[in-house]
């Protein structure tokens, strides 16, 4: 699965007190929508892994989204 990002995207993930907040600009939301659409067509067990070293803003918490059967 190819992960493509819109130019100028910003995505941040924070977790506090059991709540996860995903914040993104327009380009980030469009990119994530494409990623989720691609994931929906992938095999079960396929996952998207985002962290500060892989596309998220510095200081972001890790986020994994997995397709299940």
MOGITA-V647028 format. One record per pair of residues at least 24 apart in sequence whose C-alpha atoms are under 10 Angstrom apart, sorted by the first residue. I is the first residue (numbers start at 0). J is the second residue. Records with the same first field share a line. If there is no record, write none. Layout:
BEGIN
I=J ; J
END
This chain:
BEGIN
0=34 ; 37 ; 38 ; 40 ; 41 ; 45 ; 46 ; 47
1=34 ; 37
2=30 ; 31 ; 33 ; 34 ; 37 ; 47
3=30 ; 31 ; 33 ; 34
4=28 ; 29 ; 30 ; 31 ; 33 ; 34 ; 54
5=29 ; 30 ; 31 ; 33
6=30
8=54 ; 55 ; 56
9=54 ; 55 ; 56
10=49 ; 50 ; 51 ; 54 ; 55 ; 56 ; 57 ; 59
11=49 ; 50 ; 51 ; 54 ; 55 ; 56 ; 57 ; 58 ; 59 ; 60 ; 61 ; 62
12=49 ; 50 ; 51 ; 55 ; 56 ; 57 ; 58 ; 59 ; 60 ; 61 ; 62
13=58 ; 59 ; 60 ; 61 ; 62
14=59 ; 60 ; 61 ; 62
19=60 ; 62
20=60
21=59 ; 60 ; 62
22=56
23=55 ; 56
27=54 ; 55
35=64 ; 65 ; 66
38=64 ; 65 ; 66
39=65 ; 66 ; 67
40=66
41=66 ; 67
42=66 ; 67 ; 68
43=67 ; 68
44=68
END
